[in-house]
Amino acid sequence: MRLPRHIVFLLAAVLGGGVVVLPAAAGSEASPTIDAANEGIYGHKWSPATATVGENGVVTFSNPTNVNHGVEWVGGPGKPTCSSGVPVGNSASASGTQWSGTCTFAKPGTYTFY
């Protein structure tokens, strides 16, 4: 069953998801940073929740907190290439505290992650 787009974005917001958008026409903009953030027991999120970069753009992801976080790619035209500093996946071993690294996005499109 395919969920309507507005439900997917609502779920992403509730579950701490985010979106990286790659426009088809790339410019030379600064590389954004997306940080893990915690607000209470169930308030895990990414801040900011969205970022826009050009083709082959780089986004820095970090978890400066003492709560385990990792990145799970759940949608997009492909998977970005992430440095070893970014824990990727949905297992307990694919998360950690106090980490930082970069992901490079080769193809234009919208990439969704938790």
N, C-alpha and C positions, 0 to 999 in steps of 0.2 A: 504494500500500500504506500503510495507516494503522498507525503504530507504537503499541504499548501505552503507556499513560500513564507507567508506571514507567521505560520506556526513554527517553521524551522528557525526563523530569526528570534521568535519569542523563546523557544527552547534554548537556543544558543545564549540568549541573555540570562536566562535562569540558571543554566548549567555552567556559566562562566566562559562561554564561547566568544569567539572573535572572528573577524573577517579581514583578510588582506586583499585589496583590489589592485589588479594590474591592468591599467588602461592599455589599449592597443597601441596608442601613440605615446611613446616614452619621452620624458623630459629628463633633465638632470636636476633632480631634487635631492635634498639631504636625506640620509638614511634614517628612517624613524626607529624609535625604540618602543617596544611593548613590554610592560612589566606585569608580573603576577601581583595581585593585590588581594587582601583579605579584609572582610568587614563582618565580624561576628563568626559564628560557627559555620553557617552555610553560605556566607557571602564571598565565595571565591570568584574572582573575575580577572579579566585582562584589562589593563588601562594604558592607553585608550583601547576601546573595543574594536576599532578599525584603523587601518593605515592604507595609504595609497602610494605605490611605487611604480616606476617604469619597468620596462622589460629588462631582465637581468638585474632588477633592483634587489637591494639587500635590506633586511629588517633585522634589528637586534632584538632578541628576546631575552628577558632576564627574570629571575626569581630572587629578589633580594630578601625574601622572607624566610622564616624558620618553619614554614608549612610546605610539605611536599607538593610540587607542581611539575608537570611535564606538558608537552605539546602533542596533541593527537590531531592529525590532518583528516578531516571527514568529508571534504569536498574540494573540487577545483579541477582545472584542466590537466593537472599532473601533481606530483609531489615536489616541493622545493628541496633543494640540497642544503642540509643544515650541518654546521660545524659540530665537532664532538662535544662542545659545551652545552648543546641543546638536547635534553632528554626527549626522545620522540617515541611515541607508542602509547598503549593503554594498559600496560602492566605496572605492577608496583615498582619493578626495577627501572621503569622508564619515567621516573620522577625523582626529584631531589630538592634540596634546599640550597640557597646561596649559589646559584649558577647563572651564567650568562654566555651567550653565543649568538651566532648569526645564521640566517637562512636566506638563500638566494633563490629568486623566483624567475625561471627562464621563460615561461609562457604567459602571455596576457590572459587575464581572467580573474575570477573571484575565487579565493581560497578560503575555506571555512575550517576553523580549528577549535578545539576545546582545550 
